[in-house]
Structures are given as C-alpha cells and as structure tokens.
C-alpha cells in the first residue's frame, strides 16, 4: 500500500468518530440554546429513526432491495403495544370478539381451500371452482364478521369500542411488533420479490398504504382514527407526576437548582434514551457481525451481480426474502418503540413522506451499506427535520425583511411551515451531488 492509500485509509477510519463527535456537539448546542428537554425529545426519536434506517439499510444497502413500504411495517409494529399491553375491554369478547375470531378463522380456511383447489384441479375447472369458493367464503365471512364488529364497537365508543389487549408488559410488545412485520414481509416477499426493482417499490408502497388504511378503519382492532391513548410505559420508567410528588426526588432536583417539573421530564427522557440506546447498540453489533460474516459477503455479492451469484449456486430469491424479512422486522421493532415513547397509537399520522421517504434520505445521507452511516443519517436527518420547521419562519422573516408588504410576502411567510420539505430536498440534492456514497461510505 502506498503512503497516499495509507493516509486515505487512516482518514476513512477517523471520519466515523469525527462525524459522531460533531453530531454530539450539535445536540450539546441544542441543549444549551433550547434546553435539555427539547434536545432529549429530538434525540430519543432520532435513536428510533436510526433503528428504522438500520432496517432499511439491511435491505437496500446489503441486498439492493428497493423497499418503498417501510411505513407499513412500522405501522404494524405500532399495533403491537395496543394488542399486548393495553387492558382488555370488559365484555368485548363475549359481545362480539369470539365472532370476529371465528370470522378470521373462516377467512384463513377459505383462502387455504382456494389455494388447494387452484393447485389440484385441471385448468378448465380450477378457475371456476376457486372463484365460487371465494365468493361463498366472502359472504360467509361478512355474515359472521359484521355483527361481531358492530357489537364490539358499541361498547363505550367514546373511550373504548375495541377489543383491547392482553395487559402484558410493554417490553414484550417490541419483539411482537417485529414478528408482525416479519410475517407481513414474508407474505409480501413471496408475492413481490420476483418483481423488478421499480415494480417492487410500487408494490411495497401500495401494500403499505393498504396496511395503514386497515389500521385507520378497523375500529374494533385499534380504534382507528380515534386513537388509543394511555399505552403503558416500561416498568422501570416512572411517570412525571409521580416523581413530582416524591419528596426525595424534589430534594435532589433542588440540589441541582432545577424545577421539579423540568427535572422529572428530563429524568424520564434520559431513562428512555438509555433504553433506546441499548437496543440500538444491540442491533448495530448484530448488523456488523452479519455484514462481516460469510452471509454478509454473500448478500453483497448478490447485490452486485445476481446472475453471477446464482451461477455460483446461491438461491437469490430465498436470500432476498430472508433479508427482506429481517429488515422489516427491525422496522416493526422500531415502530413498537415509537408508540411506546408516544404513549398512544395514532394511525392517521402514518404517511409515506415521514415513514418511507425520510427513512430513505437517512440511509442515503449516512451511506448505503454502512451500518454506522445509517445510524448517523437517522439521527442527523431527524434533527434537521425537526429544526427546519423552527428555523423556517426565522429564515423567511430575514429574507423578506426588505420586501414591501403584499401578496408575495404574505405567501412566503405563510409557507414557512413547509420549509422542512424544501430543506430535506436540498439536503438530498447536496448529498447526491457532493457525496453520492453518503457521509460514511461503504468500505
């Protein structure tokens, strides 16, 4: 290796710690100017976004799969805390819950019968027989399902109106959220992974929209657009009001010269940050070990040349399905974490811009194929996404200070809230122009 190559390699090794130290300094400045409470709010969600970006990086960076449906997997993960941690709605199962479960069992049975008929009957009969079974099954399903849903949704509809959950610890909901996303990814992958990359993106985006539409409209499952509030916290994270009522905590806050209300919110957010950081570190270590294993080298070989990898005896479709499931499961895990942090499930907030496009920007900015780049991009892009909304009005006030009052100036000032979209587009353009491989390129 020449001296120039050695210097370049050394510079590449130093780039990662330098960029992360710069990111840390950015949050220190935010804490000094806006307060620790505001900085921790951004940082906690930034860590969750980094986990989402890590899941997409496995699919896109490792295997070259263009998944435009991360929103759907994140939303499925978000349902898990509702189904696992919320208390069951009293009387819901006896009123119509069992009918709903029976209807779902009928639907699964009808689909299984239709698949078997399609496989076993000859061409002249299988189409007609399959359609007949599906039509009969549909009416049977609706006849059992609809009365059950109506009965469940009639139970205290202003506050409940859904089945509720199992009342288990919320930490159990996180792997369950990953399982929900993994099962959906298996079903989607079986149907869509044989498609070309652009068709795969369209298919995953459409399926994600279907998932979110179901969550918005099936009130018996998650109250739809009426939202589920009061999702429990992890057992070791207290509520702020309990800390403020504790004389010992108030005394400790006074020692640091902090208001008890501010001290309680900062303390709770620090506990969340520690928990989320542990999860992120575990995922990064696992992803790094996978990247440098024979499996990781095989996935990158498939990404670079599928034909050559298949000629070497690798089952490309099987490996694509495998990594599609793993990456989606990580996104589902992060979705459950996000709902736990928020304390509520709001299906109407899931949109492709936030939970698909922005995650892609995180991976592109950080460096596709580099796990540390995904982490850096996840936290940095989320910081810019939040601060762009706050900086937008100030920037436009400065730019329009010399303009005469009128329709144009009023329009620009009214558009200040949309500056975050312009900012993300500008960031993406600058990265693609000056650092097309990201801030931390894949080695």
ZIKA-V287830 format. One line per field, one symbol per residue. phi: phi as a letter, one per 40 degrees, with the letter a starting at -180 (. if undefined). A space follows every 50 residues. Layout:
phi->???
This chain:
phi->.ccccccccccccccccccccccccccccccccbhcccccdccccccccc cdccccccccccbgcccbbddccccccccdccccbcccccgccccacccc ccccccccccccccccccccccdcbccccccccccccccccccccccccc cccccfccbbgacgbcgcdccccccccccdcccccccccccbccccdccc ccccccccccccccccbccccagfccgbbgcccdccbccdcccccccccc ccccccgbcdcccccccccccccccccccccccccccccccccdcccccc ccccacccccccgcccccccccccccccccccccccccccccgabbdccc acccbbcccccccccchcgbcccccdccccccdccccccccddccccccc ccccdicccccccccccccccccccccccccccbaccgcbccc
